[in-house]
């Protein structure tokens, strides 16, 4: 007998002989046997063309006096075409039943036709296992058992997801063992598998998860949802996007920091909401230049050496309100990856790091609205599926509505300033079968007015379109188009006689194609090409009202960067794997442009200019090219520890010209030209990774060394703005950065958090032949990003399932600065003698922030869910220096009778409370 329990079928038949006896009695009631004869002696000569199989069997019974027992409904409308010439009858039957789910048994010259899966059940082994004799204990029925035999082919649909978190698993493979059939879960985690009706064993594979096996009986069209669980042992090959508990140990990639949507929600809040970019400053090797400044410095590199990609489109200014917030809406982000060492082969353009920020979310399944209301700004995000879930749509907005924070600043001018911003983010994921498309758009606008002196209006425009074609589960191609524009308008009213307004702009258009092939078990091959077109307006100036300011029109810059790349991840055995890759880049600096020539045996100064050459629009002025090799090696000591080594070379053809270590909106971008050569960085890193307590605690240490060529430095007193001879203000320098980074991270439990410490140095050195071309007499000096000691500790403690406390403490060495040391009186003028470049340092930086969060209700049926975040920034009121300046004083005993005294400017000099209400419905 057969026992059904839910969708499972358990077998309780003792032997094949008993089963055949039962079949014989049943078939005998429906069929009249013919006179038996010896089958082995029969030869068939016959041709069939689209002949019903039941007709063939009836003819064999009649013409050759055979005993054949079967049910008419098993064959439905099955047809057969074929030709036989003196072929044994049993061979004919084999061929007739070859493409059906039926077989025959010859018992004493009686032919019994029965379903293949029934034989599998009796023998307790799968019919498609190629004699592997895997015992079949249970199977899952797909479809309706009452429709057995009705469908020749069965279409199975379903969703593959993480059994623990519910996250969809993109790219999972559903393989029908010992057959040619397979399916791949698309960007929404859904798959479609079409197979002949029958009994099969499925194997589901997803990187970072245990292989899952399930035995099925495909009867009629139906659904099969699959849940996968993370691996508990080391594997040979991993991907960056996998969520295994030991992925930091087992993946090939090193020097990478990742955050998903869940991690982002738990980040400390600055003014009531998490800051995506600033949050990375608590990680080893990453530092923010100041409390207000959304850029980051990675392993001693400048801010312009970081590539920020928002859905494949580069961001050229990452800050709102002069650095108060970053331009990324945290609610819209699904994942962020920061590559600070071994940068994947598909990325280029910058020499320090790549931050890849993803907005699209194929897992959107229902209408959802979420947002937050804070003391300075509010945000709102809507996401919903459209067109029967063919399109997954997301749109978000943020806006400020108060100058409250500026009014709390200790600086008088800041108290009389104003600032506002808004941004819009949108994406649409179109789930076409094997051809998913993602459309993205972003727009931001900022206004900042400093007292009555000057004002800025600036913003970003980003657009991108990506299309992926999945040829098969192992081979796919992605085509990307992206556009980015950053523009700023500045009005300067500091001097009433010379009031002026200026504009500058940078835009880029990118096209990229990337192929990925995983058909070889131990390899993952990738190749592609990319092209970027740059256009820069360094700045145009016009007078305001009736001022005496002169009109200035700078020459625009343009160029294009082309690259091709290929790489391979190779696994050799269970413990050893490595990645190799090569990227080739070509850059061309284009006209129209005037290039000035200078005396060879003299410093490059304006007074030494001797000639100029004009180039027409689109004409190539100078070209640069070169290879960027990249390699990494991983040795797996155990499932919880590994060693990794990497080497990287990167080239950068775009630099930011800035007066300060902290970027401002009016800093201008500059392309490599005949005088400003592309930056080249070579970096090596060695890391050891160890996990404890079932991978709940991650620990790592990384050592790195980085050599940089063609860094930009500035002459003393350089004039960068509105200068047609900008090359006369720039010097060439080399760089040497090195350091050691420690990280301990606790991921689960009531208490979670990270502890990191970095010791690092960043040096620069010029090699000029003339005194005016030398910085510190060509001796090595600290870079403005040299911060030897950096310590961070952050934690969250859950009081219960809804209430948690958080705290973050940061300490770092003060930034290097250049200060005046002596003054001289010359007639009616005062001359100032400055120290060597970056000889002094600001005072050490340290700050404590605390927060309490009351998370949303845990009731599933509650439509509106709200949460509160209360925080206090700078708990003990530390006056961390933003900058140092001299100010004229009245000589007194308190200031040692100095006419000028040294002061520091600080932005947050007192505890600053904030509160935010977040909601979701």
N, C-alpha and C positions, 0 to 999 in steps of 0.2 A: 504494500500500500504506500501511498505518498501523503506526507503530512505537510501542510502549509502553515507557516507561522509568519504573519505579516507579509513582507516581501521576500522572505527567505523560504527555501524549500529544502527539507531534510529528507534523506533517503533511508528506507528501512526494508530493502529487498535483500534477500539472502544470496541469491545466485542468478546468473544469467539463464540457467536451465529452467528454474521455476518461472521466470518471467516469460520465456519463450512458450512454455506450456500454457500460461494464461493467455498469451497472444493468440496461440493456435486455436483455443476454444472460442475466443472472441471473434476471430476472423472467420472461423468455420461457420458461424451463425450468419455472416453477411455474404459469404462467397461459396460457390459450388465448385469443388475441386474437380479437375480433369484427371485422366488416367496418367499415372506417373510413369516416367521413363528415365534412363540414365542421362544426366545432363552433360557430362563431360564429353560425350560422343557427338553432341550437336554442334554443327557449324552453321553460321548465319551469313547469308548474302542478301543484302538489302540496302536501299537508299531511302533516307527520310529527309523531308524538307519541311520545316516548320510544322512537324507532326506532333499532336498532343501525346504526351507520354502515356496517358491512360489508353490511348488507341494502340500504341506500340505494345503495351503489356497485354492487352486483349488479343492482339494478333498473334503474339508469341504463345499465349494460352491455347488459341484455336488451332494455329497452323502446326505447332510443334508438340501439342498435347502436354503442355507444362502445367504444373501446379504453382500458381502465383497468387499470394494472398496480400491484399492491400485495401486501403480505404480510398474511395474516389476523391473525397474532399481534401486529402493530403496534397494532391497535385494541382488543385485549382485549375489554372489555365496554362500550366507549364508545357512548353514546347521543346522539341529537339530536332536538330538538323545534323546529319552525318551519313557516311557511306561505309558499308562493310562488305568484304569479299572473303568468304570462308573464314570468318572470325568466330571463335568459340562464344557460345551464348553468354557465358559468365562475363567475358570481356565486354560484350555488347551492353550488358546490364551495368557494368562499372562505368562505362562512358555515358550512358543515358542518365545515371544518377549523379554524375560528376559535379554538376553545378546546382544541385538541389540539397536540401537538408535531410535527405533520405538515404538509407543504405539497405542492402538486402542481406539476409542470412540464408545459407543453404544447409538445410537439415534433412538428411535422407532424401535428397533430390526434390525437396519441397522448398520453394522460394518464399521467404517471409520478408515483406517490405516494412521497415520500421523507421522512425525518426532517429537521426544521428545522436541527438542529445539524450534520448532514452538509453541508448547503448552506453553513453558516457556515464550516465547515472548508475547503471547496473555495474559497470566495471570500475566505478569510482575513479575515473581518470578522464581528463579533458581530451576531446577528440582532436583539438588543434594544438596539442602539446608536442607533436613530433616524437612520440614514444619517450617523453621525459618522465612519464608515469607519476606526475604530481597528483597526489590524492585530492579528490574533490569532496569536501565535506559539506559545503553549502554554496548557494548561489543567489544572486539578486535577480528577480524577474523584471524585465523592462517591458512595459506595455500591459496588455490585458490577456490573461491566459485563455479566455474564451475565444480569442482571435487566433489561436495557434494554427499555423498552416495557411493563414489567409494572406500574409505578407511575405513576398520573396525577399525584399530588402527592408531594413528597419533603420529609421533615422532617430538618433539619440541626441538630445540637447541637454545642456546642463551648465553649471557654474563651478569653477574651481576656486576655493578660497582657503585662507588660513583658519584652521579649526579652533585656534585659541583666540585670535583677534577679530576674525571675520573679514580681514583685508583680502581683496581679490588678488589672485596670483596670475599675473600676465605672463604669457609665453609657456605655460605648463603644457607638457605633451601627454596625450592620451594614446597609448600604443596598444593595439590588439596583437597579443603575442602570437608569433609564428604565422602571421599573415602580413599582407602588404598594407593593411588599413591603419590609419592614425588620424589624429586631429590635434589642433593647437588652440589653446585658450587665447583669445584676442585681448585687446586693450581693456575690455570690460570684464575679463575673466570668463566669458562665455565660450563654449565650444559647440560644434556640431559634428557628429560622427555618424557616417552611414555605412552599414555592414549588412551582409546577408543574414537572414534570421537564423538563429542557432545559439550554441553554447560557446562562450569564450572566456578567456582570462584577460583582463585589462591591467596594464601597468601604467601608472601615472607618475611622471617625473617633473619635478620643479626644483630649480637650483636652490640649495639651502634647506631642503626638506627631505624627510625620509621618503624613499620610493614607496608608493602605495599600490597594492594589488587587490583586485576585486574580481570575482567570478560572476558572470552574468548570463542570463538566458534572455536573448533578444527575441521577443515574440511579435511586438507591434510597436509603432512609434511611441516614445515616452521620454521621461526626464530622468537624469541621474546627476545629482549634485554631489560634489566631491570635496572633502575636507582634508587638508594636508597639515602635517605637524613638523615642527622644526627638527633638524637632525640633532642627535645627541652624541655623535661621534665625528671625527675628522673626515673630511672628504677631499678629493683630489683637486677640484676646481670650483671656484666660487665667483660670484659677481658682486659688484659694489651695491646693487640694490637689494640683495638678499638680507633677510632679517633674522639670521641664525643667532643663537645666543653666544656663539664663539666666533662670529664673523671677523672680529678684529684680529683673531689669531690665524684663521684659515684662508682669508682672502689674499690674493696676490698683491693688491693695492696697499701701499703704505703712505703715511703722512696725509691722511684724509680724515676729515671731521664731517659727520652726517647728522642731520636732524630731520625727523618726520613731523607730521602735523601734530601728533600727540606730544612729542617733546617740545615743540614750539609753544603749545598752549601752557606748558608748565614753566616757561622761562620767566625770570624776574622782570617785573615791569618798571620802566623808567618813569614815565608820566602816565601810567595807567594801562599801558599795553606793551607787549613784548616787542623788542626791537631786533629784527632778524639779523642785521649786519653787526650791530654792536655786541650782540650776545656771544659772538665768536671770540671777542676780546678776552674772555675768561679762559680760553683754551691755550695750551702751551704753544709758544711760537707766534702767537697772534696778539697784537696790541693796538688799542685805539690811541690816537694821538692826543686826545684830550677828552674831558667830560662832555663837551659839546663838539662834535665832529664825528660824522657817521662813517668816515673812512677807516680803514684798518691798515696796519703795517705788519707784514708777514715775513718773519725771519730776517728782519732788518731792512726790508725793501720799502720803497716809498709807496704812497697810496696809488699813484698812477701805474704801478707795476702789477696791480691786481685787475683781473678781468671779471667784471660782474655781468652775468648773463641772466636775464629775466625771460624765460621761455625762448632761449636761443638768440635774444636780441641784446646787444651790449648797452650798459647804462654808463653814461659819461659823467653824471653827477648823481651821487647816491644820497643826498641829504635834503631834508626839509628844514626850513627855518635856520639856515646857517649851521646845520649840524645837530639841531635839537633832536630830530628823529630821522630815521632812514626812510627812503621813498617807498619801501615795500609794505603793503598791507598784510599784516601777519595772519589775518583770518583767511586770506586767499591762498596762502602758500601750502602746498602739500609735501614738499621735500626740498631740502637744501643740502648741497655737498660742497665742501671747501677742500680743494686739493692744494696743499701747501708745499709739497715736495715732488713726488713722482707724478707729474701731470699726465693724464691719459693722452694717447697719441692723437685723438681727434680734436684736442684743444691746442691752440697756439696763441699768438698775439701779445701775450704778456710774459714776464720773466719770473714773477714771484708766486702768483697763485691764480686759481680760477675758482670763482664761486658760482655754481650752477644752481639756479633757483627755478623750481617747477611750480606752475600754477594749475595746469590741467588736472582733472580728476575723473577718470573713467568710471569710478565706483559710485557716482551720484545716482541714487535710485529713487529719491522722493524730493518733493519741494521742502526746502529748508531755508530759514532766514536767521542770521546771527549777526551780532554786532556788539558795540560797547559805547557807553556814554561816560566821558571823563571830564576832568576839570579844565582841560585845554582843548581837547579834540574829541570827536566822535567818529564812529565807523559803522558801516552797514554792508552786509554781504548776502546776496541771494544766489541760491543754486537750485537747479531743477532739471529733470529730464524732460525732453520734448519729443513729439512725433513718435510716440510709442517707444521711448528710450533710445531712439536712433541718434538723438543729439543730447549731449550733456552740457548744460549751459551754466555759466557762473559769471556774476558781475558784482563788483564791490566798489565802495566809495568811502573816502575819508575827508574830513574837513575840520579846520580849527575855527574857533569862534570867540577867542578871548586872548588878550595880551597878559593874562594873569601872571604867568611865570616871569615874564620880563619885568613886571612891576615889583617882583620880589628880589630881583638881583641887586647886589650891593653897589653896582656901578651906576652913577647918576645918569650917564648917557643911555645905558640900557633901560633904565626905568622910564625914560622918555622916548623910547623906541616902540615900534609896532611891528608885528609879524603875523602873517596868515598863510594858509596853504590849502589846497585840496588836490586829490588825485582820484582817478578812475581806473579800474582794472577789470578786464573782461576776457573770457575765453569760452570757446565752444569746441567740444570734442564730438566729432561725427563718426559714429561707429559703423563704417562700411566694412563688409566682410573682407578680411585680408587687406583692406586699404583704409585704415583709420586716418582721419585728418584732424588736425588741431589748428584752430584760428585764435590768435591772441592780439589784444590791443591794450595800450596803457597811455595815460595822459596825466601830467602833473603841472601844477602852477604854484609858484611861490611869490610872495611879496614881503620884502623886509626893508624897513626904514630905520636908519640909525640916527636918533635924535633929529636934528634938522640938517645934518651934514650930507648924507647921501642915501640913496635907495636902490634896491635891486628888484627886478622882475625876471624870473627865470623858470624854466620848466623842461621836461622831457616828453618826447613823443616816441613810442615804441610800437612796432607792429611785427608780427611774424606769422608764417604759415608753414606747417610741417605736414608731410604726407609720407606714410610708411606703406610699402607694398611687401607683403609676406608671400614669397614665392612658395615656400614650404616650411615645415617646422624648423629647418636648419639654416635657411637662407632668407635674408630680408634686406631691403634697401630703404633708406630714409632720405627724402629731399626736403631741404629747409630754405626758406627765403625770409630775410629779416631786414628791417629798416629801423634806424635809431637817429634821433635828432635831439640835440641839446642847444638851447639858445638863451641868451641873457641880455637884458637891457639895464644899463647902469646910469643913474643920474647923480652927478656930483655937484653939490652946492656948498662945499666947504669954503670956497672963495667966491664971493659974490661977483667979482670982476671976471672970473673965469668959469662960470657955471657951464657945464656941458653934459651932453647925453651921449652914450656910446652903446654899441651893440656888437656882439660876437656870437659865433655859431660853429658847431661841428655836426656833421652828419655822416653816416656810413650806411651802405647797402651791401648786404651779405647774401651770397648764394652758396649752398653746401650740399654735397651728396655723400652718404656714408653707407657702405655695404658691410654686412656681418654674416659670417658663415660659421656654423657650428656642427657641420656634418661629420667631422673627424672627432672621435670620442675624446681624445686627449688634447685637442687644440680648439682654440677660438680665434678665428682669423677676421681681421678688420682692415678695410681700406676705404679711401675716399679722397675727395678734393674740395677745395674751398676757394672762393674769390671774394675780396672786399674792396669796395670803392669808397675812398675817403674824400671829403670836401670840407675845408675849414675856412672860415672868415675870422682872422685873428682879432679884428676890431676896427670899427669905424666910429669917428667922433664928430659931433656937430655942436655948435654953441647953442645955449638955451637963453631965451629972451634976448637981451642986448649985450651979452657978455663978450669979452674980447678973446675968448677961446678960439683957436684956429681949427678949421676943418681938417680932419685927417682920414684918409682912405687907405687902408692897408691892402696889399696884394693877397688875394685868396691863394690857398694852397690846395693841391689835389694830388692824389696818387692812388695806386691800387696795389693790393697784396694778394698774391696767388700762392696756394700751397697744395701739396699732394702728400698723402700719408698712407702707411700701411703698418700693421702690427700683428703679432701672434702671441697668444697665451698658450704655453705648452706645459703639460703635466707629464712628469717622468716618475712613475711609481706613486705610491700613496703619500710620500713625504716631501718630494722635491718638485718644484714648478718654477717656471720663469717666464717673463714677458720681454719681448724684444720689439722695437718699433723704430721707424725712421720717418721723419717729416722733412720735406724740402720746401723752403719758402723763397719767393721771388717778389721783390718790391721795386716799383718804379715811381720816381718823383716826377710829376708832370707840370708843364706850363699851363696857362700863361704865367710867367714869372721873370723877374729880373734878378740875376745872380751877379753879385759884386765880387771883384777881384782885389787882392791886397798884396802889398809888397812881401815877397817871400822871406827876406831876411829881416823881418821886423814883426813886432806883435800885431795881431789882427785887431787894429783899432780904426775908427772912422778916418782919422787923419792920415792913415796909411793906405787908404783906398786908391787904386790906380785905374780901374776900368770896370765896365759892367757889360753883361751879355743878356739880351732879351730873348726869351723863348716863347713861341706861339702856343695857343691853346691846344692842349693834348700832346704837345711835344715832350718826349722823354728827356729829362735833364740828367738824371743819374739813376743807376740801377744797383740794387744790392741783392744778394742771394746766398743761400747756404743750407747745409744739412743740419737737422736737429735730431741726433740719435738719442734714444731713450731705452733703458733696460732696467729690469728689476728681477731679483731672485728671492724665493721664499723656501725655507727649510722648516718643515713641521717637526718639531721635537716630540710633541705629543698632541693630543686633542685639545690641550689647554695652553700650549706654549709654542712659540715659533720665533725664528730669526729672519729678518728681511734686509735686503741691501738693494739700493737703487741709484741710478745715475740719470741725470736729465740735462739736456741743453735746450735753451729757449732763446728766441730772438724777438725783439720788440722794436717796431718801426714808428711808434707814436709815443710822445712824451708830454708831460704837463709842466708848463713853466709857472713856477709859483715862488713868491717871496718868502713864504713861511713853511714850517713843517706841517702846519694844519691847512688843508686846502680850503679855498674860499670860492664862491660862485664865479668871481671874475678871473680866476686863473685860466690861462689859455693853453690849448693843445697845439702841439707842433709836430709836424712830420719830419722824418729823417730827410736830410738834404745833403748837398755836397760838403757841408761843414759839420752838421750834426749827424753822426753815424748811428746806426741802430745799436741798441743795447744787446749785449750777449751775456747770458748767464749759464754757468756750469755748476751743477749742484750734485753732491753725493750725500747719501744718508744711510745710516745703519740703525736698525731698530730691533729691540727685543720685546716680546709681548707675552704676558702671562696672565691667566685668569684663575680665580679662586672661587670657592663655594658654589660649585655647579655653574660657573660662568656668571655669577651674580656680581662679582667684583672684577673689574678689568684694570690691569696695570701695564704700563708701557714706559719705555725709555728710548728716545731717539737722539742720535748724534748727527749733526749735519755740518757741511762746509760748503760755502758758495763763493765762487769767483765771478766778478762782474766786470765787463769791459764797456767803455764808451758811456759812462754815466755823465749826466749833465751837472756841472757846477757853475756858479756865477761869480763874476768879478765883484770885488768890493764896490758897493754903491751902484750895482747894475740897474739899468733902466729897462724893464721888460715890456712895459705897456706903451703902445703907439711908437714903436721903434722899427723903422724900415731896415735897420742894420742890426737885427737882433743877434746875428752870429758874433758880433763884436763884444757882446756881453756874456757869452757862454764859454766855458772851459771844459776840456775833456778830463775825466777822472776815471780811475779804476776803483773797484770795491772788493772788500774781503769780509765776508760774514761767516760766523760759525757759532755753534751753540750746542747745548744739551737740554732736552726737554723731558720732564717727568709728568706722568698723569696717573691718577688713581680715580676710578669711577665706580660708584655703587648704583646699580640699576633698579633693583627691586626692594620691596619691603617698606615699612613705615618711614624709615630714614633713607633718603636717596641724595646723591650729590656727587660733586667732583672736587678734587684737589689737584692743583697743577703748579709746577715751578719750572721756570726757564732761566738758565744762565746763558747769555748770548752777548756777542760783540759784533758791531758793524763799523767798519773802517772805510775811509776814503783816502785817495792819494792822487795828486796831480803830477804831471811830468813835463810842465812847460819849460821852455828854454829861456824865457825872459821873466824878469822879476814880476811884471804885471800879470804874467800867465801862471804864476805860482800861488798856491794856497799853502800857508804855513811853510814856505820855502821847500815845497815838494816833499815834506815829511808827512808821515801817516797821521791822520787826525780822526776823531770820532765823527761818524755820520750823525745828522740830526735825529736819526732813528735808532741810535745806539742806546739801548736800555739794558744794562747788564743783568739786573735782577728783576724778576717779575713773578709774583706769587698771587694765586687766586684760590679761594675756597668758597664753594656755594653749596647749599643744602636745602632740602625740603623735608619737613617732618609732618606726617599725617596724624592728627589728633584722632580723627575718625574718618569715615569714608567721604565726608564732605569738607571738613575743616583741615587746613594745612598751614604751617608756618614756613616761611622761607627767609634765608639770610645769605648775603653775599659780601665777602670782604676781599679787597684788592690792595696790593702793595706793589710798587715798582720804583725803580731808581728814577730820579728826575731827568728830564730831557736835556741834552746839551744846548747851550746858548753862547752867543758871542756878545760880550759886553764892553763898553768903553772903560778904559783904564786911566787915561790921563787927559787933561785938557790944557790947551796952550792959548794964550792971548796973543793975537797978531793984529796990531792996530786996533780997529774997532770990531774985529771978528774973533770968534772963539773956535779954535781947532780941537777936534776930538780924536784921540788915538785909541783905536779899538784893539782888543786882545786878539790873539791867534783865533782862527776859526774854531768855534765850538769848544773853547778852552774851559768854560764854566758850565755848571748844571743848575737847573731849577731844583728847588727842594724836593725831597722824595714825596711820592704821591701815595696816599692811602685813604680808603673810604669804606664805610660800612653802610649797607642798605638792608632793611628788613621789610617783610611783608606778611600779611595774613590773607588767605583766600578762603572764601566760603563758596564752594562749588555748587553747581546746579543740582536740582532735585534728582534723586535716583529713580523716581517713579516713571515707568516707561509710558504710561498712558497720559501723562501730563503734557499738554501741548506747549505751554510757555514755560521755559526754564530759565531762571536767572541766577547769576553768581556775582559776588562782590570781591573786589581786590582792594585792600588797604595797604599802603606802603609808606615808608619814611626813607627818603634819600638823605645820605650824609648824616647819619644818626648823631654823631658827636660833633657836628659842625666844623669839620676840617676845612681850612681855607687853602685848598690846593691851587697852586699858581697856574694860571692860564698863560701868562706872559710876564716878562720883567721889563720895566721901563724906568727912565730917569725923569724926574720932574723938578722944576725950579722951586726952591724953598727959601724962606727967610732964615739966614744963619742963626742958629741957637745952640746952646750947650747940648740939647737933646740930639741934634743931628751933627754934632761935632763941628759946628760952624761951617757946614757945607752949603754952598749956594745951590747945588743940585744933589738930590737924594735918590736912592734906589727904592723903587716900589714894585710890588707885584700886583697883577690883576687876577682876580679869581671870580668865578661865575656862580658857584654854589658855596656860600660861606656860612650857611646855617642849615639846620635840619629842615627838609622840605617834605611835608606830607602830601600824599595824593590819594585819590579814591576813584574807582571806576566800577560802573555797573555793566556787566556783560550779560547778554541774553541770547537765547536760541529758541526758535519755534518752527 
